[in-house]
Amino acid sequence: MRWKDFLHFQRGSKIAVILLLVLIVLTLLLNAVLSYRNSSEIIVRQNDSLIRAFEDFRTTLQERKLSPAVRDQREEKGIYSGDDLPEESVGRRGTAGKTDLRDEGARNGREAGTRYTPFPVNEKLTAGETISLNESDTTLWKMIPGIGSSYASRIVKYRELLGGYVRKEQLMEVYGMDNERYSRISPYIEPDDHCRKLQVNRDEFRELLRHPYLNYKQVKVIASLRRRKGDILSINELAMLDEFTSDDIWRLEPYLAF
């Protein structure tokens, strides 16, 4: 067998080989064209940036060559460029053409003042002025010297748990209140008789237990007493129970209704 026999192809095989060679040549040409286009775009972009930089530099040189008279006219019209900025509009600048940030901040502050109303400041009560012990909200409580948002919120929240204060001295039970603070705020408070009472014979177990002056054992014995004998007629029946001390009865009496 001669070597020429290895290069012998049938008609179909020859066509396939020719098509494959054509595709390879076309692929190589396409890659070459795309590579040339991409490189040319990069060159054009770089040339554009260089041209812009050169134009800016030439403009700056031309402006520096302006006569003092022309500069004065530009300053009067408010036209500044680069180093032509007047000294009063240039603060501590690291780059030419940047105005003082302090002047800009002051201008923004003046503009903001026209758009926003200032935050209201709570006025404090003066000597002789008072607020109601049970009818004042947190805003009124903050008007008392020595009372801020935190204490005002605590006072109102504890008042809601009690059902109202019956004595000013109960403010000493508010978390964080001490003798010094209480002595300072006491002259600004006027007591009243707005107090919500507990219905001993009708209120549910959970409702009675919610009151700060009643604990779980006390509410449990009240519920047991109601089941065994019916309605409780007076606070004296509770005073005979071991679960209630004399101090408990004294504190509870204004809040209980039978």
Secondary structure, 3 states (H helix, E strand, C coil): CCHHHHHCCCHHHHHHHHHHHHHHHHHHHHHHHHHHHHHHHHHHHHHHHHHHHHHHHHHHHHHHCCCHHHHHHHHHHCCCCHHHCCHHHCCCCCCCCCCCHHHHHHHHHHHHHHHCCCCCCCCCCCCCCCEECCCCCHHHHCCCCCCCHHHHHHHHHHHHHHCCCCCHHHHHHCCCCCHHHHHHHHHHEECCCCCCCEECCCCCHHHHHCCCCCCHHHHHHHHHHHHHHCCCCCHHHHHCCCCCCHHHHHHHHHHEEC
